Amino acid sequence: KVYANALWCVTKKYGLSVEAPYILNPVIGELDDPFNQNQSALTLPLTEDGNTLIYGVAGSGKLTFVTTMVYELIKNHTTDYLNIYIMDFGAETLKMFEKAPQVGGVVLSSEAEKVINLMKLLKKEVADRKKLFADYGGDYVSYVKNSGNTCPNIVVIINNYSPFAESYDECEDVVSFVSREGTKYGIYFVVTATNTSSMRFRIVQNFKRMFVLQMNDKTDYSALLGSVEGTYPAEIKGRGIIKTDHAYEFQTAKAASEEELQAKVKELVAEATERCGGKVAKRIPILPKLVDTEYMENTEVTLDKLPVGVNKKDLSFVSHNLRDNYISYVLAQDVSSVSLVLQGMAELMAAKIDAKIIVVDAMQSFESG
């Protein structure tokens, strides 16, 4: 039998080393192989196998599994080769990874705008990478090997799929599309679910690898994995089975004890921030509460293309051509709204354009400072 081990113990025990920086294969536990009277480290070969499903009832250790995986990925890969997006519809404890430079965002169940915009981001990544990789073999690994450029793997985690599907059923088509098309381009889903009916079959078939922790009924194991040859997980948190050539029992490793986990993650985030040298994952775009010169720091500003706001639908800048419009009208129901728009335009032009800006503010409605 295998017993719960700290993650560092498993890594040290089997002398594991990190593969190429663009290959994702985190250690997640220890595998028991009774056929050969052997034990080995259990890894999650995302680059090789792609999308992964983790099944288990409440309290079976799904969160431990995901926490260990994220911890290992952040520890071993920089932002050049790894971007993580987390949708936590469970206990919301995965938010502890939010400040890691490799994490582009942690989305909670109530954050509808971030959920929708993450789906848009993923669809765009598939389209962009399809074009980018076309001249280098068409897939992620070939591109990184042959182009001389870096490109981050994208790992999308959905913790507790059922409430996600219930709250955002319109997003399931995107999950289906990206999970089907994205693996070729280095985009992978890792999803946890509590029962066999949590996810539609058309989406499940896009997931090559399954880890099954404690389930309510023994028939659930064969329903998910086929014949398990009489192998069932012991009633220990984190214990599960995986099916390759045979069904094997495994024990999920812990990144740290429950008492030390928060502190260990803070240490990890600090170390990763230094190691990544200021580079961060692409953030999930959200409509800003304030659009100012700082928000537009990296945006081109000219008289031909003066940004005046952000489009809520796709978060692109809405621009106005001042050069071809000698007189432009700004209309609103109250003067204060007009003043805010005009003051923002004046401040932006003063900061970004080499031109003389004259403001006539007869009503003194511009805010000082």
Solvent accessible surface area in square Angstrom, and as a share of the most:
residue,aa,sasa,rsa
1,K,147,0.62
2,V,1,0.01
3,Y,151,0.57
4,A,61,0.47
5,N,45,0.23
6,A,34,0.27
7,L,3,0.02
8,W,162,0.57
9,C,42,0.25
10,V,1,0.00
11,T,35,0.20
12,K,153,0.65
13,K,117,0.49
14,Y,61,0.23
15,G,64,0.62
16,L,62,0.31
17,S,99,0.64
18,V,81,0.46
19,E,96,0.43
20,A,38,0.29
21,P,67,0.42
22,Y,30,0.11
23,I,38,0.19
24,L,0,0.00
25,N,46,0.23
26,P,5,0.03
27,V,10,0.06
28,I,0,0.00
29,G,0,0.00
30,E,4,0.02
31,L,28,0.14
32,D,21,0.11
33,D,16,0.08
34,P,85,0.54
35,F,103,0.43
36,N,106,0.54
37,Q,172,0.76
38,N,80,0.41
39,Q,58,0.26
40,S,39,0.25
41,A,20,0.16
42,L,11,0.06
43,T,36,0.21
44,L,0,0.00
45,P,25,0.15
46,L,0,0.00
47,T,28,0.16
48,E,138,0.62
49,D,13,0.07
50,G,5,0.05
51,N,1,0.00
52,T,0,0.00
53,L,0,0.00
54,I,0,0.00
55,Y,2,0.01
56,G,0,0.00
57,V,32,0.18
58,A,89,0.69
59,G,63,0.60
60,S,4,0.02
61,G,4,0.03
62,K,22,0.09
63,L,60,0.30
64,T,28,0.16
65,F,0,0.00
66,V,0,0.00
67,T,8,0.05
68,T,0,0.00
69,M,0,0.00
70,V,0,0.00
71,Y,28,0.11
72,E,4,0.02
73,L,1,0.00
74,I,0,0.00
75,K,74,0.31
76,N,42,0.22
77,H,9,0.04
78,T,37,0.21
79,T,9,0.05
80,D,41,0.21
81,Y,36,0.14
82,L,0,0.00
83,N,10,0.05
84,I,0,0.00
85,Y,1,0.00
86,I,0,0.00
87,M,0,0.00
88,D,0,0.00
89,F,14,0.06
90,G,33,0.32
91,A,73,0.56
92,E,70,0.32
93,T,57,0.33
94,L,0,0.00
95,K,81,0.34
96,M,35,0.16
97,F,0,0.00
98,E,57,0.25
99,K,171,0.72
100,A,0,0.00
101,P,6,0.04
102,Q,0,0.00
103,V,0,0.00
104,G,3,0.03
105,G,9,0.09
106,V,0,0.00
107,V,0,0.00
108,L,27,0.13
109,S,47,0.30
110,S,100,0.65
111,E,54,0.24
112,A,49,0.38
113,E,80,0.36
114,K,35,0.15
115,V,0,0.00
116,I,57,0.29
117,N,8,0.04
118,L,0,0.00
119,M,6,0.03
120,K,85,0.36
121,L,16,0.08
122,L,0,0.00
123,K,101,0.43
124,K,129,0.54
125,E,18,0.08
126,V,6,0.04
127,A,50,0.39
128,D,59,0.31
129,R,8,0.03
130,K,127,0.54
131,K,162,0.69
132,L,88,0.44
133,F,0,0.00
134,A,65,0.51
135,D,129,0.67
136,Y,80,0.30
137,G,62,0.59
138,G,15,0.14
139,D,42,0.22
140,Y,3,0.01
141,V,38,0.22
142,S,27,0.17
143,Y,8,0.03
144,V,14,0.08
145,K,131,0.56
146,N,99,0.51
147,S,23,0.15
148,G,73,0.70
149,N,75,0.39
150,T,73,0.43
151,C,11,0.06
152,P,34,0.21
153,N,0,0.00
154,I,4,0.02
155,V,0,0.00
156,V,0,0.00
157,I,0,0.00
158,I,0,0.00
159,N,10,0.05
160,N,39,0.20
161,Y,0,0.00
162,S,27,0.18
163,P,39,0.24
164,F,0,0.00
165,A,16,0.12
166,E,139,0.62
167,S,65,0.42
168,Y,15,0.06
169,D,85,0.44
170,E,105,0.47
171,C,4,0.02
172,E,5,0.02
173,D,92,0.48
174,V,25,0.14
175,V,0,0.00
176,S,8,0.05
177,F,67,0.28
178,V,0,0.00
179,S,2,0.01
180,R,130,0.47
181,E,66,0.29
182,G,0,0.00
183,T,46,0.27
184,K,110,0.46
185,Y,15,0.06
186,G,0,0.00
187,I,0,0.00
188,Y,5,0.02
189,F,0,0.00
190,V,0,0.00
191,V,0,0.00
192,T,0,0.00
193,A,0,0.00
194,T,41,0.24
195,N,66,0.34
196,T,53,0.31
197,S,96,0.62
198,S,15,0.10
199,M,10,0.04
200,R,129,0.47
201,F,152,0.63
202,R,96,0.35
203,I,0,0.00
204,V,23,0.13
205,Q,115,0.51
206,N,28,0.14
207,F,11,0.04
208,K,146,0.62
209,R,40,0.15
210,M,30,0.14
211,F,0,0.00
212,V,0,0.00
213,L,0,0.00
214,Q,29,0.13
215,M,18,0.08
216,N,138,0.71
217,D,69,0.36
218,K,128,0.54
219,T,91,0.53
220,D,30,0.15
221,Y,8,0.03
222,S,51,0.33
223,A,77,0.60
224,L,29,0.15
225,L,25,0.12
226,G,35,0.34
227,S,76,0.49
228,V,7,0.04
229,E,92,0.41
230,G,60,0.57
231,T,31,0.18
232,Y,77,0.29
233,P,11,0.07
234,A,31,0.24
235,E,164,0.73
236,I,75,0.38
237,K,110,0.47
238,G,3,0.02
239,R,3,0.01
240,G,0,0.00
241,I,0,0.00
242,I,7,0.04
243,K,57,0.24
244,T,70,0.41
245,D,103,0.54
246,H,61,0.27
247,A,1,0.01
248,Y,16,0.06
249,E,13,0.06
250,F,1,0.00
251,Q,6,0.03
252,T,2,0.01
253,A,1,0.01
254,K,81,0.34
255,A,15,0.12
256,A,15,0.12
257,S,44,0.28
258,E,128,0.57
259,E,155,0.69
260,E,90,0.40
261,L,34,0.17
262,Q,96,0.43
263,A,56,0.44
264,K,75,0.32
265,V,2,0.01
266,K,144,0.61
267,E,108,0.48
268,L,12,0.06
269,V,20,0.11
270,A,65,0.51
271,E,80,0.36
272,A,0,0.00
273,T,68,0.39
274,E,147,0.66
275,R,83,0.30
276,C,9,0.05
277,G,64,0.61
278,G,66,0.63
279,K,114,0.48
280,V,85,0.49
281,A,2,0.01
282,K,111,0.47
283,R,112,0.41
284,I,10,0.05
285,P,52,0.33
286,I,83,0.42
287,L,62,0.31
288,P,29,0.18
289,K,211,0.89
290,L,127,0.63
291,V,55,0.31
292,D,52,0.27
293,T,50,0.29
294,E,135,0.61
295,Y,91,0.35
296,M,7,0.03
297,E,115,0.52
298,N,151,0.77
299,T,32,0.19
300,E,122,0.54
301,V,14,0.08
302,T,46,0.27
303,L,48,0.24
304,D,67,0.35
305,K,111,0.47
306,L,0,0.00
307,P,4,0.02
308,V,60,0.34
309,G,19,0.18
310,V,25,0.15
311,N,57,0.29
312,K,153,0.65
313,K,160,0.68
314,D,86,0.44
315,L,30,0.15
316,S,52,0.33
317,F,69,0.29
318,V,69,0.40
319,S,46,0.30
320,H,56,0.25
321,N,49,0.25
322,L,39,0.20
323,R,127,0.46
324,D,104,0.54
325,N,60,0.31
326,Y,207,0.79
327,I,129,0.65
328,S,48,0.31
329,Y,179,0.68
330,V,47,0.27
331,L,156,0.78
332,A,53,0.41
333,Q,192,0.85
334,D,69,0.36
335,V,81,0.47
336,S,69,0.45
337,S,43,0.28
338,V,31,0.18
339,S,10,0.06
340,L,108,0.54
341,V,64,0.37
342,L,72,0.36
343,Q,25,0.11
344,G,35,0.34
345,M,24,0.11
346,A,14,0.11
347,E,85,0.38
348,L,6,0.03
349,M,24,0.11
350,A,70,0.54
351,A,68,0.53
352,K,71,0.30
353,I,26,0.13
354,D,154,0.80
355,A,47,0.37
356,K,176,0.74
357,I,55,0.28
358,I,131,0.67
359,V,70,0.40
360,V,134,0.77
361,D,44,0.23
362,A,98,0.76
363,M,142,0.63
364,Q,156,0.70
365,S,43,0.28
366,F,57,0.24
367,E,120,0.54
368,S,113,0.73
369,G,124,1.20
